[in-house]
Amino acid sequence: MQAIRIVGGAPLQGTVAVLGAKNAVLKHMVASLLAPGEHRIVNVPGIHDVALMGQVLRHVGAECERRDNELVIGVPDEPFPEAPLDLVRQMRASILVLGALLARTGTARVALPGGDDFGTRPIDLHLGGLEDMGATFDLVHGVLHASAPRGLHGAEVFLEFPSVGATENLLLAAVLADGETVISNAAREPELVDLAAYLQKMGAKIDGAGTSTIHVVGVDHLEPAGHRVVPDRLEAGTYAAAAAMTGGDVTITDCVPDHLRMELSKLADAGVSVEVGEGWCRIRGPERPAAVDFATLPYPGFHTDMHPQMVAFLSVADGTSIVTENVYASRFRYLGELNRMGADIHADGQHVVVRGVERLSGCEVDGCDIRAAAALTIAGLRADGETLVVGAGHVDRGYDGFVPKLAAMGADVSRVEV
């Protein structure tokens, strides 16, 4: 197993560029299945989840070739309508092949999704919306057998919660459905808007992406297209938190600061100097941050995937911060690891009380998921002595070159075998 070794104490300095969003490119890869022919997707990060989704596409019958930060995907005329258990269980985004395959072939067999364990994350919203559009489902040994005997048709779908995954699945199904689909209480995330932009390049008729109501008029067929993936706001936010945590001075380029409005605002409330411009932001951290409260919410609220990094930052704040997790019920496994480093953090239901301490101390900790591993690495940058974050493979699922980029900014960090 690989681990990340950090010797704390060095403030981060310099410039770091981010690549395309993990939470966008995976959906674009699925969307390519809607149109036979050759697709080109650029600004693609070299992360493990992209490789996994490539295996899913190959199982369906597509060709998927990576050339530096470009993906070339060749989609067959008749895709094989199945996503296998061994791949789907590793990555939640693979559930989106359900809507795409139903739209293309009228049938699909997809295992129930896996990914990081944040408690119960049901797909009832996905299935309910697809049923409204004419799909039927049977669950056989953990595999969904879906079919649309008369084809998918337009429908009015109201989501009880603005789920990103459900909105995306319905959007992928609706673009080839017969008639008009209206998705109410839809997710508004920038990655969803980027997916809609890609589908529109393919010939889809979509209006309202980025608002709470999306209108889709189904078309007979789509054409292959090229697309540049929107920058990863979570990668940018993670480097912003790392710079702030270390009292550093870092400029983050190739990003969209507006997509991080709430996160950057909270950093500023904690005493961080934040400057933004077209495609960049500059972060200068204080000697010690002030305590701030925040609650995770769907976009444009504070992103749940920035929760662990922000808690790591606040663990050394002057005062007590209250964090409320409103998206995932069980996102707190990393808290015990931060406490091993000397933090004073207590979870009470969906709330986290962070009593800031003056210093953290390096030790061995378990990075149990993508953002937890990143957050513990950030904490290690500020801690006294050596920190060993076991489970470095989790970071590889969401960050391209995480350790080299930190090292280029002056961090004493490396990958080691344990």
Beta strands, then each sheet from edge to edge (+ up, - down):
strand 1: 2-7
strand 2: 13-17
strand 3: 37-42
strand 4: 63-67
strand 5: 70-75
strand 6: 82-83
strand 7: 107-111
strand 8: 136-140
strand 9: 143-147
strand 10: 156-158
strand 11: 180-184
strand 12: 205-207
strand 13: 213-217
strand 14: 226-228
strand 15: 249-253
strand 16: 273-277
strand 17: 280-284
strand 18: 294-295
strand 19: 320-324
strand 20: 344-348
strand 21: 351-355
strand 22: 364-366
strand 23: 386-390
strand 24: 412-417
sheet 1: 22+ 23+ 1- 24+
sheet 2: 2+ 15+ 17- 16+
sheet 3: 4+ 5- 3+ 14+
sheet 4: 6+ 7+ 9- 8+
sheet 5: 10+ 11+ 13- 12+
sheet 6: 18+ 19+ 21- 20+
end
